[in-house]
């Protein structure tokens, strides 16, 4: 029942917005070339379901590889920055500066440098998604109470033992928060990379539909990309819950 209570208001609001959109298009007679009705978008999704599914599968593959590598890279970088203060002082400004480069400008450069294969798209996903996880992990490491660290040190624990037994577990909540933030960018970054240059994927499908003046198909692909992002967030939430039970038992112990 608690899940229904949380989801129901969003469902009602979404239905109300879609109903208002449908009514506006019907009453004003807006051309479907400019603003297709939700029913036209759903119909386009139904008619083109095979092609959209094929392109969505390509996008999922790239996003999965890029996001998975991004998680590993973010963990490795955060650990290195945690143990090396001089490295943290030198790299953090560079990491912040890397996020100021517009993805619209970065995507074509990646394609220009690395071609139309998997590599440029994966690199773009990593560049876009790893920074929130690094920042979240660094903030999580800093939440370890000093008393815990001092007690472990007094018992003979070294820096790595303190990190593994206390610092890393204390950052768990921050890690999943950063993971959720990054997950919202993963699909978008993949689509931007495909939009700049690809043979398959939702990005190239959107570009083709736009060039054919099919706004309904563009919005159909947008709906699919939104659903993919929500599915990724739901998967992260599931992993958080499943691992949270074990974490709580270990913490109480």
N, C-alpha and C positions, 0 to 999 in steps of 0.2 A: 504493500500500500504506500509506503514512503516513496518508492520509485515512481509510482503513478502520480503522487502529489507533486513531485519535482518536475515530471515530464509534461503533465497535463496542461499547465499554463502556457508552456512554449508551443504545444501542439495547437491549442485554441488560438493563440496569437498568430501562428503561421497560417492557419486556415482562414482567419479573418483578413490577413494581408493578401493572401492569394485570391480570396473572394472579392476584395476591393479592387485588386488588379484586373481580374476578369471583368468585373462590372464596368470599370473605367474604359477598357478597350472596347467593350460592346456598346457603351453609350456614346462614346466620342467617335467611334468609327476609325480609330487609329490604324494605319496600315500595318500589317504584320511584318513588313520590311523594316519598320521603325521600332515597333513594340509589339511583339506577338503575345497573345494571351497565354496564361498558364496551360490551358487546354491544348493550344498549338505546340507548346514546348513538350508537353507529355506525349502528344501524338508524334512529334518528331523523334523523341526518345524511343518510342515504340517501333517506329518504322526503321530507324537507323540503329537499333539495338545491337545488331551483330557487328557493324563497323565500329560503333562506339565501344563495345566490349573489347574488341581487338586492340584498339588504341589505348583503352584504359589499362589493359593488361601490360602493355609496354611501359606505361607511366608508372604502374605499381612496381614493376621490376626495377626500374631506375631508382625510384624513391626508396625502395626497400634497401637496395645496396648502398645508396648514398647515406641514408639515415643510419643504417647499422654501422657503417664505417665512421660516421660522424660521432656516434655515441662512444665508440672505442677511442677515437682520437681525442674527444673532449675529456674523457677520464684520464688518459695518459698525460695530456697537457696540464690538467688541473693538478695531478699528483706531482709533476715536475715543478710547477709553479709553487706548490705548497712547500716542497722541501728546499727549493733554491730561491731565497729571497731576492738575490741579484737578478735571477732570471725573471722573476715576477715583475720587478721594477722595470726591466727592459722590455718585456713582451706585452704587458698589459696595454700600454699606449698603442702599440702596433695592432693588437687585437681590436681595440676600440676603433682605430683608424680604418681597419678592414671592413667594418660595418657601415662606414660612411659612403662607400662606393655604391652607387645605385645598381640594383640587380639588372635593370633594363640596359645599362651600359656594359655590365660585366658579362652577361650571357653571350652576346655576339662575339666578344673578345675571346671567350673560352672556345667557341666554335672555330674562330679564326686560328687560334693557336693549336688546338688539338683535334680539329676535324669534326666529323659528324657522328662519330662512334659513341660508345658508352662513357668514355673517360671524361669529356668536358661536362656532361650532364651530372655525373657523379661528383665531380669536383665542385660544381656550383652548389649542389645540395649540401655538401660538407661545409663550404664557406658560409652559407646562409644559416645553417642550423646549429653548428657546433658552439658558437659564441654564447648563446643563452645558457647552455649546459655548463660551460666552463665557469661563467660568472656565478651561476647558482651553486655549483659545487664548491667554489672558493668561499662563498658566503656560508655554505653549510659547514665547511671545515672550521670556520671561525666561531661556530656556535658551541663548540665543545667547552663545557665549564672547566675553568682552570683547576678546580679542586680534583676533578677526575684525572686530569693529566698529571698533576703533582702526585696523586696517590699511586698511579701506575709507575711513575718514575721512581718513587720511593721503594717500590717493590722490585726494582731492577729492570723495568721494561725500557727498551731502547726506543729511538724515534719511530722506527718502522712498526714495532709492536704497539706503541701508543696509537699510531695512525690506523693500524689494522683493527685493533680491538675497540677503540673509542672514537677517534676522529671520523673515520669512514662511516660507521653506523650513524653517527650524529648528523651526517649530511644527507641521509636517505630522503627525508621530506623535501629538502631543497633540490635534490637530484630529480625527483619525479616532477616537481614544479617546473624546472627547466626543460625536462623532457616533453611536457605538455606544450610549453611555449614553442619549442623547436618543431614539434610535430605539426603545428599549424602552418609552418613555413615549408615543410618538406615537399608536399604535393605542389604548392604554388611555385617553388623554385624549380622543380622538375618541369612543370608546364612552361615556365619562362625559357628554360634551356631548350626545350623542344620547339618552342615558338621561334627561337632564334635560328634553329637549324636542326632538323631531324627527319628521319624517314617514317617513323611511327610514333604515336603518342597523342595524348589529348591536346597538347600544344599545337601540333601540326594539323590536327583535325579542326581545331578552332580557327586556325589561320585559313584553311581551305574553305570552311563554312563562311567565314567573313568575306573572303574574296568572291564567293558565290551569292552574296547578299542573303544568306540564310540565317537571320537572327535567331530563329527558333532552334536551329541546330547548335548555334553558339551557346545559347542558354542551356540547352540540353547537356552539352559537355560541361558547362559550369556546374550544373546540378550534380553530375557524376563526380566531379572533382570535390565538391563540398561533401558528398556522401563518403568519398574515400578518406577525406580528412577526419570526418566524424568517426569512421570505422577505426582509424589509427588511434584516435584519442580514446575510444572505447577499449581497444586492446591494451593501451597503456594503463587505463584505469583498472582493468582486470588483473594485469600483472601486479600492479600496486596492491590490490586487495589480497591476492594470493600470497605474495611475498610478505605482506604486512603482518599476517598472523604469525609466521615464523619469526619475524623480526621482533614482534612484541614478546613472544615467549622467551627469546634469547635475552631481551632487555630485562625482563622481570627476573630471569635467572641470574 
